[in-house]
């Protein structure tokens, strides 16, 4: 699995070091042709581990339409600390290493924003 930064100025590793409250992990996964079933199996294994980890609130996987090979995982965590602890655990790292070659992931952390009259934080 190859990691790529969404924001060249703020890599994912730097985001994990910032102490925050609730964060949303948006992880874009680019799946090579013909490997969708394998990737979905790997994702189910590592997502089950993450979902059982302290601090994981929820996770939801989305797939692009019209035959797209793009998956988007949206996971809510109580804090960057809880996500970092789960992400850096050797057990999770071993599960993540089981993805087929050629998979590209682009994780990014976000916090909810309030926009008056539209949405709340």
C-alpha positions as a Markdown table, in Angstrom:
| # | Residue | x | y | z |
|---|---|---|---|---|
| 1 | Unk | 0.0 | 0.0 | 0.0 |
| 2 | Unk | 1.3 | 3.4 | -1.0 |
| 3 | Unk | 0.5 | 6.5 | 1.1 |
| 4 | Unk | 0.1 | 9.8 | -0.5 |
| 5 | Unk | -0.6 | 13.2 | 1.1 |
| 6 | Unk | -3.8 | 15.1 | 0.3 |
| 7 | Unk | -2.2 | 18.3 | 1.5 |
| 8 | Unk | 1.5 | 18.6 | 0.6 |
| 9 | Unk | 1.9 | 21.2 | 3.4 |
| 10 | Unk | 0.3 | 19.1 | 6.2 |
| 11 | Unk | 1.0 | 15.4 | 5.8 |
| 12 | Unk | -1.2 | 12.8 | 7.6 |
| 13 | Unk | 1.6 | 12.0 | 10.0 |
| 14 | Unk | 1.7 | 15.6 | 11.2 |
| 15 | Unk | -2.1 | 15.7 | 11.6 |
| 16 | Unk | -1.9 | 12.6 | 13.8 |
| 17 | Unk | 0.5 | 14.5 | 16.2 |
| 18 | Unk | -1.9 | 17.4 | 16.8 |
| 19 | Unk | -4.0 | 17.0 | 19.9 |
| 20 | Unk | -7.7 | 17.5 | 19.1 |
| 21 | Unk | -11.2 | 16.5 | 20.0 |
| 22 | Unk | -13.4 | 14.6 | 17.6 |
| 23 | Unk | -11.9 | 14.1 | 14.1 |
| 24 | Unk | -13.2 | 12.7 | 10.9 |
| 25 | Unk | -10.8 | 10.5 | 8.9 |
| 26 | Unk | -11.5 | 10.8 | 5.2 |
| 27 | Unk | -9.4 | 8.1 | 3.4 |
| 28 | Unk | -9.5 | 7.9 | -0.4 |
| 29 | Unk | -8.4 | 4.5 | -1.6 |
| 30 | Unk | -7.4 | 4.0 | -5.3 |
| 31 | Unk | -7.9 | 0.3 | -6.2 |
| 32 | Unk | -6.0 | -1.2 | -9.2 |
| 33 | Unk | -8.2 | -2.8 | -11.9 |
| 34 | Unk | -9.3 | -6.3 | -11.0 |
| 35 | Unk | -8.4 | -6.0 | -7.3 |
| 36 | Unk | -11.7 | -4.6 | -5.8 |
| 37 | Unk | -12.7 | -7.8 | -4.1 |
| 38 | Unk | -9.3 | -8.3 | -2.5 |
| 39 | Unk | -9.2 | -4.7 | -1.3 |
| 40 | Unk | -12.7 | -5.0 | 0.2 |
| 41 | Unk | -11.7 | -8.1 | 2.1 |
| 42 | Unk | -8.5 | -6.4 | 3.4 |
| 43 | Unk | -10.5 | -3.3 | 4.3 |
| 44 | Unk | -13.1 | -5.4 | 6.2 |
| 45 | Unk | -10.3 | -7.0 | 8.3 |
| 46 | Unk | -8.6 | -3.7 | 9.2 |
| 47 | Unk | -11.9 | -1.8 | 9.7 |
| 48 | Unk | -13.1 | -4.5 | 12.2 |
| 49 | Unk | -9.8 | -4.0 | 14.1 |
| 50 | Unk | -10.2 | -0.2 | 14.1 |
| 51 | Unk | -13.9 | -0.3 | 14.9 |
| 52 | Unk | -13.1 | -2.4 | 18.0 |
| 53 | Unk | -10.4 | 0.1 | 19.1 |
| 54 | Unk | -11.0 | 2.6 | 21.9 |
| 55 | Unk | -12.1 | 5.9 | 20.5 |
| 56 | Unk | -13.6 | 4.8 | 17.2 |
| 57 | Unk | -17.1 | 6.2 | 17.0 |
| 58 | Unk | -18.1 | 5.0 | 13.5 |
| 59 | Unk | -16.8 | 4.1 | 10.0 |
| 60 | Unk | -18.5 | 4.0 | 6.6 |
| 61 | Unk | -17.1 | 2.9 | 3.3 |
| 62 | Unk | -18.3 | 4.4 | 0.0 |
| 63 | Unk | -17.6 | 3.4 | -3.6 |
| 64 | Unk | -17.5 | 5.6 | -6.6 |
| 65 | Unk | -20.3 | 5.1 | -9.1 |
| 66 | Unk | -20.2 | 4.1 | -12.8 |
| 67 | Unk | -17.6 | 1.4 | -12.3 |
| 68 | Unk | -15.2 | 3.7 | -10.4 |
| 69 | Unk | -12.2 | 2.0 | -8.6 |
| 70 | Unk | -12.3 | 4.7 | -5.9 |
| 71 | Unk | -13.3 | 3.9 | -2.3 |
| 72 | Unk | -13.8 | 6.5 | 0.4 |
| 73 | Unk | -13.7 | 5.5 | 4.0 |
| 74 | Unk | -15.2 | 8.1 | 6.4 |
| 75 | Unk | -14.4 | 7.3 | 10.1 |
| 76 | Unk | -15.2 | 9.4 | 13.1 |
| 77 | Unk | -12.8 | 9.2 | 16.1 |
| 78 | Unk | -13.0 | 10.7 | 19.6 |
| 79 | Unk | -9.5 | 12.2 | 19.1 |
| 80 | Unk | -6.3 | 12.1 | 17.1 |
| 81 | Unk | -4.7 | 10.4 | 20.1 |
| 82 | Unk | -7.1 | 7.5 | 19.9 |
| 83 | Unk | -6.7 | 7.2 | 16.1 |
| 84 | Unk | -2.9 | 7.4 | 16.4 |
| 85 | Unk | -2.8 | 4.7 | 19.1 |
| 86 | Unk | -4.9 | 2.3 | 16.9 |
| 87 | Unk | -3.1 | 3.2 | 13.7 |
| 88 | Unk | 0.4 | 2.8 | 15.1 |
| 89 | Unk | -0.4 | -0.5 | 16.8 |
| 90 | Unk | 1.8 | -3.3 | 15.2 |
| 91 | Unk | -1.3 | -5.5 | 14.9 |
| 92 | Unk | -3.0 | -2.9 | 12.7 |
| 93 | Unk | 0.1 | -2.3 | 10.7 |
| 94 | Unk | 0.3 | -6.0 | 9.9 |
| 95 | Unk | -3.3 | -6.0 | 8.7 |
| 96 | Unk | -2.6 | -2.9 | 6.6 |
| 97 | Unk | 0.4 | -4.6 | 5.0 |
| 98 | Unk | -2.0 | -7.3 | 3.6 |
| 99 | Unk | -3.5 | -5.1 | 1.0 |
| 100 | Unk | -2.6 | -6.0 | -2.6 |
| 101 | Unk | 0.2 | -4.2 | -4.4 |
| 102 | Unk | -0.7 | -1.1 | -6.2 |
| 103 | Unk | -3.3 | 0.3 | -3.8 |
| 104 | Unk | -2.9 | 4.0 | -3.1 |
| 105 | Unk | -4.3 | 5.6 | 0.1 |
| 106 | Unk | -4.8 | 9.2 | 0.8 |
| 107 | Unk | -5.8 | 9.7 | 4.4 |
| 108 | Unk | -6.7 | 13.1 | 5.8 |
| 109 | Unk | -8.1 | 14.3 | 9.1 |
| 110 | Unk | -10.8 | 17.0 | 9.4 |
| 111 | Unk | -12.8 | 18.7 | 12.1 |
| 112 | Unk | -16.4 | 19.7 | 11.8 |
| 113 | Unk | -17.1 | 23.4 | 11.2 |
| 114 | Unk | -20.1 | 25.4 | 12.0 |
| 115 | Unk | -21.5 | 27.5 | 9.2 |
| 116 | Unk | -24.4 | 29.7 | 10.5 |
| 117 | Unk | -27.7 | 28.6 | 9.1 |
| 118 | Unk | -26.2 | 25.6 | 7.3 |
| 119 | Unk | -24.5 | 23.2 | 9.7 |
| 120 | Unk | -23.3 | 22.9 | 13.3 |
| 121 | Unk | -20.0 | 21.8 | 14.7 |
